Every structure is written in C-alpha cells, then in structure tokens.
C-alpha cells in the first residue's frame, strides 16, 4: 500500500515577494529557506509557506485571499510587530474565555488569525 500524501507547502501570491518574506520573517519569526524576486520558501516548524510573484495585478487588495491562523505566545507584541510591517487589525483583539484572538489584514489581501491561549 502506498504512503499517504503529505502537505508540501501552502502557496500565496504576492506582488512583492521579498517584502512578503520579510513580513513573515520579522513579524512571525519564520525561517527564510529561499528568497528571490519571484519565489520564496519559508518555514515555521513543519509548516512550509511558499510565496510566488503574481503574474498579473489581480491580487485582491481589500478582499480576503488566503487565511492562515497562528498560535502566538504574546498577541499584543505580535500585533505591534505586524502593524509596523504594514498589517492592519481587522476588528479589535477579542478576549475570549479560551484566550485572545485577533485578525490581521496583510499585504495583497491575505488575512492572518492570531491566537494566544489563556
């Protein structure tokens, strides 16, 4: 019997790949494995995120593109770092019984969910 398929990476399209790679590297501590003007591969633990340059201008600016969710140790400092890199809060940080949650609208329409467990 053949082995089950395993996820290789998640792909996002960006207008400026090096800027997007810097955003994930500085904002969420991703390791940059490869970065060129057209392609980047980043890693956080076993998760690999691939960034590819969009071949046209159809990357949404205010619509929702991909949505990635991250568990963080300090949601306030993470939000501050991401805002300094150009992200915007998409609504307030919510303080739920299970922890804090926030949505960040990032470059090229991508959305990040942040979760800090209680």
Residue, then its C-alpha position, 0 to 999 in steps of 0.5 A: x500500500x502506498x504512503x499517504x500524501x503529505x502537505x508540501x507547502x501552502x502557496x500565496x501570491x504576492x506582488x512583492x515577494x521579498x517584502x512578503x518574506x520579510x513580513x513573515x520573517x520579522x513579524x512571525x519569526x519564520x525561517x527564510x529557506x529561499x528568497x528571490x524576486x519571484x519565489x520564496x520558501x519559508x518555514x515555521x516548524x513543519x509548516x512550509x509557506x511558499x510565496x510566488x510573484x503574481x503574474x498579473x495585478x489581480x491580487x485582491x487588495x481589500x478582499x480576503x485571499x488566503x487565511x492562515x491562523x497562528x498560535x502566538x505566545x504574546x498577541x499584543x507584541x505580535x500585533x505591534x510587530x505586524x502593524x509596523x510591517x504594514x498589517x492592519x487589525x481587522x476588528x479589535x483583539x477579542x478576549x475570549x474565555x479560551x484566550x485572545x484572538x485577533x485578525x490581521x489584514x496583510x499585504x495583497x489581501x491575505x488575512x492572518x488569525x492570531x491566537x494566544x491561549x489563556 
